[in-house]
């Protein structure tokens, strides 16, 4: 309801088909979205010819699988590029989009260091897509951060070896969230406003002020 009050959203890409199409209440939200003008896709290939408009891409029954579970490494950067293309064409006034590397958290909860590294590398590819977009579209701001750290990850002498040339080794101290301060990386217009240490609840307010 809060999203609808704010004018709704134009695009979302991710998992969750069962929450839209296999609901206990019998509603088919995918059909309801189509009635509201959305293009509904269940595969990224279905969006190849879509360059504007409202889009709902539901690509997995539940959450998107991890790379270790078979998710394509092309998914997140590809979805990022498609989202930027569509949203850019939808509005001359600009747009706001949130892109999440959600399975970094899941792999850290499992203390799966190889999984964490794979997911971070994938997320880094998506960030590059966003930075390249910012370079080509003056006035764009990219903010990269996290809501928390998971796993209490640290560089250690002995624990989980990672296949890196420098022989780096990492260890975990928990399978839950930690109180470790997470970084904020900002690139593009207004990036200087993110220098310093903030509570995460302050970040939306900074972005809102920059939009004005």
TAPERA-V721525 format. One record per residue. N is the residue number from 1. OMEGA is omega in degrees with one decimal (* if undefined). NEAR is the number of other C-alpha atoms within 10 Angstrom. Layout:
# TAPERA-V721525
n->N omega->OMEGA near->NEAR
n->N omega->OMEGA near->NEAR
This chain:
# TAPERA-V721525
n->1 omega->179.7 near->7
n->2 omega->178.9 near->7
n->3 omega->179.5 near->8
n->4 omega->-180.0 near->8
n->5 omega->-179.4 near->7
n->6 omega->178.7 near->8
n->7 omega->176.8 near->9
n->8 omega->177.0 near->10
n->9 omega->-178.6 near->13
n->10 omega->-170.7 near->18
n->11 omega->166.6 near->18
n->12 omega->-177.1 near->17
n->13 omega->179.6 near->21
n->14 omega->-179.3 near->20
n->15 omega->172.8 near->18
n->16 omega->-178.1 near->17
n->17 omega->-175.7 near->20
n->18 omega->177.9 near->15
n->19 omega->179.6 near->16
n->20 omega->-170.9 near->18
n->21 omega->-177.0 near->16
n->22 omega->-173.6 near->15
n->23 omega->178.3 near->12
n->24 omega->-179.5 near->9
n->25 omega->176.1 near->6
n->26 omega->179.5 near->9
n->27 omega->173.5 near->13
n->28 omega->-175.0 near->16
n->29 omega->177.0 near->16
n->30 omega->178.1 near->21
n->31 omega->177.6 near->15
n->32 omega->176.7 near->12
n->33 omega->177.2 near->16
n->34 omega->179.2 near->14
n->35 omega->178.8 near->10
n->36 omega->175.2 near->10
n->37 omega->179.6 near->13
n->38 omega->163.6 near->18
n->39 omega->-179.0 near->20
n->40 omega->-178.7 near->20
n->41 omega->175.1 near->16
n->42 omega->178.7 near->17
n->43 omega->-178.9 near->13
n->44 omega->179.5 near->16
n->45 omega->179.1 near->9
n->46 omega->-179.6 near->12
n->47 omega->-176.2 near->17
n->48 omega->-177.6 near->9
n->49 omega->-178.5 near->7
n->50 omega->-177.6 near->14
n->51 omega->178.6 near->17
n->52 omega->179.0 near->18
n->53 omega->180.0 near->15
n->54 omega->-173.0 near->20
n->55 omega->171.7 near->24
n->56 omega->179.0 near->20
n->57 omega->-177.9 near->23
n->58 omega->-163.5 near->25
n->59 omega->178.9 near->18
n->60 omega->-179.0 near->15
n->61 omega->179.3 near->17
n->62 omega->174.1 near->13
n->63 omega->174.4 near->14
n->64 omega->178.9 near->18
n->65 omega->175.2 near->16
n->66 omega->174.5 near->19
n->67 omega->178.2 near->16
n->68 omega->178.5 near->13
n->69 omega->174.7 near->9
n->70 omega->178.2 near->9
n->71 omega->180.0 near->12
n->72 omega->175.9 near->13
n->73 omega->177.7 near->16
n->74 omega->-172.0 near->12
n->75 omega->-172.8 near->16
n->76 omega->176.1 near->24
n->77 omega->178.8 near->20
n->78 omega->177.8 near->16
n->79 omega->177.4 near->19
n->80 omega->-179.8 near->22
n->81 omega->-179.8 near->16
n->82 omega->178.6 near->19
n->83 omega->179.8 near->22
n->84 omega->178.5 near->19
n->85 omega->-176.2 near->15
n->86 omega->-177.5 near->18
n->87 omega->177.2 near->21
n->88 omega->179.0 near->16
n->89 omega->-177.5 near->13
n->90 omega->-172.7 near->16
n->91 omega->174.6 near->11
n->92 omega->-176.8 near->8
n->93 omega->-178.6 near->6
n->94 omega->-175.4 near->12
n->95 omega->172.8 near->13
n->96 omega->176.7 near->12
n->97 omega->174.7 near->14
n->98 omega->-179.3 near->10
n->99 omega->-172.3 near->17
n->100 omega->169.1 near->15
n->101 omega->-165.4 near->16
n->102 omega->-173.2 near->16
n->103 omega->169.6 near->20
n->104 omega->179.8 near->23
n->105 omega->-178.1 near->21
n->106 omega->179.7 near->18
n->107 omega->177.6 near->22
n->108 omega->175.5 near->25
n->109 omega->179.3 near->19
n->110 omega->-176.3 near->16
n->111 omega->179.8 near->22
n->112 omega->-172.6 near->16
n->113 omega->178.2 near->22
n->114 omega->177.3 near->15
n->115 omega->178.0 near->21
n->116 omega->-179.0 near->22
n->117 omega->-179.9 near->15
n->118 omega->-178.5 near->18
n->119 omega->178.7 near->25
n->120 omega->177.2 near->16
n->121 omega->178.5 near->15
n->122 omega->178.9 near->20
n->123 omega->178.1 near->21
n->124 omega->177.2 near->15
n->125 omega->177.2 near->18
n->126 omega->177.6 near->23
n->127 omega->178.0 near->20
n->128 omega->177.5 near->13
n->129 omega->-179.5 near->17
n->130 omega->178.3 near->21
n->131 omega->178.1 near->19
n->132 omega->177.5 near->12
n->133 omega->179.7 near->17
n->134 omega->178.9 near->17
n->135 omega->-177.1 near->13
n->136 omega->-177.6 near->9
n->137 omega->179.4 near->12
n->138 omega->-177.6 near->10
n->139 omega->-179.8 near->11
n->140 omega->175.8 near->19
n->141 omega->174.3 near->21
n->142 omega->177.5 near->19
n->143 omega->-179.5 near->18
n->144 omega->179.2 near->13
n->145 omega->178.8 near->13
n->146 omega->178.1 near->14
n->147 omega->178.2 near->11
n->148 omega->172.1 near->14
n->149 omega->179.2 near->18
n->150 omega->174.2 near->23
n->151 omega->-176.5 near->23
n->152 omega->-173.7 near->18
n->153 omega->177.7 near->18
n->154 omega->174.1 near->11
n->155 omega->-174.8 near->12
n->156 omega->179.1 near->13
n->157 omega->-179.9 near->11
n->158 omega->170.9 near->10
n->159 omega->-174.9 near->11
n->160 omega->-178.7 near->17
n->161 omega->176.4 near->15
n->162 omega->-177.1 near->14
n->163 omega->178.8 near->10
n->164 omega->-179.3 near->8
n->165 omega->-176.6 near->6
n->166 omega->177.0 near->7
n->167 omega->-179.4 near->9
n->168 omega->176.2 near->14
n->169 omega->-178.4 near->17
n->170 omega->175.2 near->16
n->171 omega->177.7 near->18
n->172 omega->175.9 near->21
n->173 omega->-178.8 near->13
n->174 omega->170.5 near->15
n->175 omega->178.3 near->17
n->176 omega->177.5 near->16
n->177 omega->178.0 near->15
n->178 omega->178.5 near->14
n->179 omega->-179.7 near->9
n->180 omega->177.2 near->12
n->181 omega->179.3 near->13
n->182 omega->-178.3 near->14
n->183 omega->169.5 near->15
n->184 omega->175.5 near->16
n->185 omega->179.2 near->12
n->186 omega->-175.3 near->18
n->187 omega->176.2 near->17
n->188 omega->-175.0 near->16
n->189 omega->177.4 near->14
n->190 omega->-175.9 near->17
n->191 omega->-176.7 near->15
n->192 omega->-179.8 near->10
n->193 omega->-179.1 near->12
n->194 omega->174.7 near->16
n->195 omega->179.5 near->10
n->196 omega->179.9 near->8
n->197 omega->-175.9 near->10
n->198 omega->162.0 near->13
n->199 omega->-174.1 near->8
n->200 omega->179.6 near->14
n->201 omega->178.4 near->9
n->202 omega->-173.5 near->9
n->203 omega->178.0 near->15
n->204 omega->-179.7 near->10
n->205 omega->177.6 near->11
n->206 omega->179.3 near->13
n->207 omega->179.6 near->16
n->208 omega->179.4 near->9
n->209 omega->179.4 near->8
n->210 omega->177.4 near->13
n->211 omega->-179.9 near->12
n->212 omega->* near->5
